[in-house]
């Protein structure tokens, strides 16, 4: 409903014109400023959260005796079993001892050998990245997992319970809380 004009005459309404409603126009301008400020704050907050998610480490205090850090883990379900691929980065200035055994320790205490190992590096620098692939039975994936490597150990998974893999039965985790 259009209010009568202050002069008392007929009011002509123009589509998309706020001339007849000056109080509405001023409140829209204030709301736009507030909305703009909220949108900028939300953008900065989401950018900060994205940067934190991108730069946070897989585990906060990796064992220095392991001489490696976990970059991420890919978990793929194969029927009732699981493939766990652990991607490690060798700490600069350190070397991975190929003669020492590598074992994945389950919550039940089972020690699993890698089904496959991939080493990446150059001749001059040595090994810089390592991928270990493990074949886990259904009960093995339900608890925490620890990787024993060199003289130390790294937390692969800190949580308990079956991980959520979604419809693809494949997920890449960048933190040990999965």
Long-range contacts (C-beta under 8 A, 24 or more apart in sequence): 53-174, 56-174, 56-175, 58-174, 58-175, 58-176, 59-154, 59-155, 59-158, 59-175, 59-176, 62-154, 62-155, 63-152, 63-153, 63-154, 64-91, 64-152, 65-150, 65-151, 65-152, 66-147, 66-149, 66-150, 66-151, 66-152, 66-153, 66-154, 67-91, 67-94, 67-95, 67-96, 67-97, 67-149, 67-150, 67-151, 67-152, 68-94, 68-96, 68-130, 68-149, 68-150, 68-154, 69-154, 70-147, 70-154, 70-155, 70-156, 70-176, 71-129, 71-174, 72-172, 72-173, 72-174, 73-156, 73-157, 73-172, 73-173, 73-176, 73-178, 74-170, 74-171, 74-172, 74-173, 75-141, 75-163, 75-165, 75-170, 75-171, 75-172, 75-173, 75-178, 76-165, 76-169, 76-170, 77-165, 77-169, 77-170, 78-169, 80-137, 80-138, 81-135, 81-136, 81-137, 81-138, 82-135, 82-136, 82-138, 82-140, 82-141, 83-115, 83-133, 83-134, 83-135, 83-136, 84-133, 84-134, 84-136, 84-141, 84-145, 84-156, 85-131, 85-132, 85-133, 85-134, 86-131, 86-132, 86-133, 86-134, 86-147, 86-156, 87-129, 87-130, 87-131, 88-129, 88-130, 88-131, 88-132, 88-147, 88-149, 88-154, 89-128, 89-129, 90-121, 90-126, 90-127, 90-128, 90-129, 90-130, 95-126, 95-127, 96-127, 96-130, 96-149, 96-150, 97-150, 100-149, 100-150, 100-151, 101-148, 102-132, 102-147, 102-148, 102-149, 103-147, 103-148, 104-132, 104-134, 104-136, 104-145, 104-146, 104-147, 104-148, 104-156, 105-145, 105-146, 105-147, 105-148, 105-153, 106-136, 106-140, 106-143, 106-145, 107-140, 107-142, 107-143, 107-144, 107-145, 107-160, 108-139, 108-140, 108-143, 110-140, 111-148, 112-136, 112-140
